[in-house]
Amino acid sequence: MRVGESNHIVYLGNMKITRRTVSFLQRLFACALVSASSLALADDGLDIVVYGATGKVGTHVVQEALERGHNVTAVSRRPAQITAQHVNLSAVKGDLLDETSVADIVTGADVVIVSVRGVIGNSDKPESALQYMAAEMLVDVLHKLGPDAPRLLHVGGSGTLEVEPGVTFAAKLPTILLPRGLEIEILGQMLALEFLGKVDDVNWTYVTPPKNFTNGPRTAEFRIGGAVALKDGRGRTRLSRADFAVALIDEAERAAYPRQRISVAY
Ligand SMILES: NC(=O)c1ccc[n+]([C@@H]2O[C@H](COP(=O)([O-])OP(=O)(O)OC[C@H]3O[C@@H](n4cnc5c(N)ncnc54)[C@H](OP(=O)(O)O)[C@@H]3O)[C@@H](O)[C@H]2O)c1
């Protein structure tokens, strides 16, 4: 094959083409390479379902997952609320109280992240906290999916953390000052942890935030602990929501803590 050039003409084998055509082909080839690499990124990413995608924590989780090249299914009862636009983002309508909807949405995903809150009905029982009902619903659905089921990352509550040996933050709360709904949610998160602790046929991780969530920046610097509340040098248990999202997507990618409760804080 002859490859050479003369003034404005380039020879490729017996083919004679102009420099302008060569430049066009080079640009076309470069575009094809860029598209191919974006496709490869999308293909390599995890398929992550986020329940609570419209929430204060969930919006950070969706953003963090997208920035790391994952494919995100953001679930809301009113998906029109999800205004973010991204080629790897789908906003879908879903309700955690509807088993058929949950099964349709999570089937085929790699990871399901649940970051929701609320109290269902007028009951005063912790069993009516959505955080607990969501854990029960997902375990039921994922159990039925068998070995192909996605992993479950449950966003937990700091009430479950020990602030003194053997004493949880929830046990120390001045309940008389708490709105009843919040107390039910805190107790619901304790129930969810107890419930998940007994589940051995679904791959779950209960990711516990610290007592104080902040709107601070993403630093990607934090510690991972267990049942005891992590305190910073000034005795505070805190973390930005953006950094909590980093910890969640780290766990989505690494699956480092199967069937465990972890906690995250500075
Ligand atoms: N220090 C702490 O321990 C601490 C502090 C704050 C939060 N948290 C935990 O963090 C998690 C998220 O809290 P957040 O502050 O981000 O809550 P949030 O802003 O109030 O958002 C709640 C989310 O729940 C979703 N949701 C409610 N009912 C639903 C249903 N039936 N089906 C599906 N989704 C439903 C809502 O989605 P749609 O309305 O769009 O459907 C919304 O996105 C909770 O688990 C909470 O307990 C812990």
The ligand as a Tripos MOL2 file, in Angstrom:
@<TRIPOS>MOLECULE
LIG
   48    52     1     0     0
SMALL
NO_CHARGES

@<TRIPOS>ATOM
      1 N1        -29.5240   12.6610   61.2220 N.am      1 LIG1
      2 C1        -30.2530   11.6890   60.6600 C.2       1 LIG1
      3 O1        -30.2790   10.5560   61.0970 O.2       1 LIG1
      4 C2        -31.0400   12.0040   59.4370 C.ar      1 LIG1
      5 C3        -31.3260   13.3230   59.0950 C.ar      1 LIG1
      6 C4        -32.0650   13.5410   57.9320 C.ar      1 LIG1
      7 C5        -32.5080   12.4600   57.1580 C.ar      1 LIG1
      8 N2        -32.2150   11.2060   57.5450 N.ar      1 LIG1
      9 C6        -32.6550   10.0540   56.7450 C.3       1 LIG1
     10 O2        -32.3370   10.3000   55.3940 O.3       1 LIG1
     11 C7        -33.3360    9.7700   54.5420 C.3       1 LIG1
     12 C8        -33.8010   10.8330   53.5600 C.3       1 LIG1
     13 O3        -34.2130   11.9940   54.2420 O.3       1 LIG1
     14 P1        -34.4560   13.3890   53.4690 P.3       1 LIG1
     15 O4        -34.2040   14.4560   54.4660 O.co2     1 LIG1
     16 O5        -33.7140   13.4000   52.1590 O.co2     1 LIG1
     17 O6        -36.0290   13.2800   53.1910 O.3       1 LIG1
     18 P2        -36.9590   14.2720   52.3660 P.3       1 LIG1
     19 O7        -36.2040   15.4190   51.8060 O.co2     1 LIG1
     20 O8        -38.1540   14.5900   53.2590 O.co2     1 LIG1
     21 O9        -37.4550   13.3650   51.1570 O.3       1 LIG1
     22 C9        -38.3100   12.2940   51.3950 C.3       1 LIG1
     23 C10       -38.3990   11.4520   50.1300 C.3       1 LIG1
     24 O10       -39.2650   10.3510   50.4010 O.3       1 LIG1
     25 C11       -39.9420   10.0570   49.1920 C.3       1 LIG1
     26 N3        -41.1700    9.3260   49.4770 N.ar      1 LIG1
     27 C12       -42.0970    9.6090   50.4110 C.ar      1 LIG1
     28 N4        -43.0970    8.7010   50.3590 N.ar      1 LIG1
     29 C13       -42.7800    7.8200   49.3630 C.ar      1 LIG1
     30 C14       -43.4090    6.6640   48.8350 C.ar      1 LIG1
     31 N5        -44.5740    6.2000   49.3120 N.pl3     1 LIG1
     32 N6        -42.7940    6.0000   47.8190 N.ar      1 LIG1
     33 C15       -41.6210    6.4450   47.3130 C.ar      1 LIG1
     34 N7        -40.9660    7.5410   47.7750 N.ar      1 LIG1
     35 C16       -41.5450    8.2220   48.7950 C.ar      1 LIG1
     36 C17       -40.2450   11.4170   48.5920 C.3       1 LIG1
     37 O11       -40.4100   11.2450   47.2020 O.3       1 LIG1
     38 P3        -41.6260   11.8870   46.3400 P.3       1 LIG1
     39 O12       -42.3670   12.8460   47.2420 O.co2     1 LIG1
     40 O13       -40.9350   12.5610   45.2090 O.co2     1 LIG1
     41 O14       -42.4260   10.6970   45.9310 O.co2     1 LIG1
     42 C18       -38.9770   12.1950   48.9160 C.3       1 LIG1
     43 O15       -38.0470   12.1330   47.8620 O.3       1 LIG1
     44 C19       -34.4150    9.2030   55.4600 C.3       1 LIG1
     45 O16       -34.1780    7.8190   55.6150 O.3       1 LIG1
     46 C20       -34.1740    9.8840   56.7980 C.3       1 LIG1
     47 O17       -34.5900    9.1010   57.8780 O.3       1 LIG1
     48 C21       -31.4740   10.9410   58.6460 C.ar      1 LIG1
@<TRIPOS>BOND
     1     1     2 1
     2     2     3 2
     3     2     4 1
     4     4     5 ar
     5     4    48 ar
     6     5     6 ar
     7     6     7 ar
     8     7     8 ar
     9     8     9 1
    10     8    48 ar
    11     9    10 1
    12     9    46 1
    13    10    11 1
    14    11    12 1
    15    11    44 1
    16    12    13 1
    17    13    14 1
    18    14    15 2
    19    14    16 1
    20    14    17 1
    21    17    18 1
    22    18    19 2
    23    18    20 1
    24    18    21 1
    25    21    22 1
    26    22    23 1
    27    23    24 1
    28    23    42 1
    29    24    25 1
    30    25    26 1
    31    25    36 1
    32    26    27 ar
    33    26    35 ar
    34    27    28 ar
    35    28    29 ar
    36    29    30 ar
    37    29    35 ar
    38    30    31 1
    39    30    32 ar
    40    32    33 ar
    41    33    34 ar
    42    34    35 ar
    43    36    37 1
    44    36    42 1
    45    37    38 1
    46    38    39 2
    47    38    40 1
    48    38    41 1
    49    42    43 1
    50    44    45 1
    51    44    46 1
    52    46    47 1
@<TRIPOS>SUBSTRUCTURE
     1 LIG1         1 GROUP 0 **** ****
